[in-house]
Amino acid sequence: MSADGERERWERAPEVGVGPLRFGMSSADVKVALGVSAPQEQVGGPYEQENFADGVKVFYCEGRQGVCRRRRA
């Protein structure tokens, strides 16, 4: 994320991740990749969720063991 107010353009890599985020990253890994010390908000629910600046929402599967990947049927 950029501190100068301009949002970076992130590329999606199928089955890999989006921008600096990779599927399977831990919460600590996500914070390092985003260059922040903590999310703005933590949300419960069927998936653990952390909300970061610029509208970035990260969902964790299996009790925060990794960033979720959408499963194909």
N, C-alpha and C positions, 0 to 999 in steps of 0.2 A: 504494500500500500504506500501511497505517496503522501508526504506531509505538505506538499505544495498546493494541494487542492485539486490537482489533476488526477483522475483515476487512470490506473494502468489498464491496458488491454490484456486480458488473460486468454490464452489459447487452451482449448479443450483437447485432451489426448485420450481417446476412447480406451477404457479399461486401465488407465494410468492415473489420471487426475485432471485438475484444472489449475492453470497458472502454477504458483509455487506449491499448491496442495496436492498431495498424493493419497490415493486410497490406502487405508491401513495405518495412516499417521496417528500417533498418539496426540492427546491434547497438548502436551508439552512441545511436540514437534510442530504442531500447527502454530502455536504462539511464536516459536522461533522463525518459522517460514514467513509469518506476517509481520514480524518485528515488533511485537507487542508483549507486554508482561501479563496481560489478563484480558479475557473477553469483556465486552460491555455488559453482557447479560448471559446467565445460564438458565436454560429452560428444561424442565422435565418432560415426561411423556414416554411414548413407546420407544423413542430414540432419545438419547441425551443430546442436547443441542446447545451450542454456544454461538452467540451473536457478536459479531465484531463490527468495527467501523466500516463505512461505505456499503452497508447492506450485506456483508459477507455472513452467511449462516452456515455453520458446520454441524453435521449430524454424525454421531458416533454410534456404532453398533456394539453389541456384546459388552455392555458396561464400560464404555469409554476405551475399549481396547483398540479401536481403530476407526478412521473415517469411513463411513458407510459407502458401499458400492451398490448401485442398483442391480439387483439380480435379474437375469434373463430367464424367461419361462422355458 
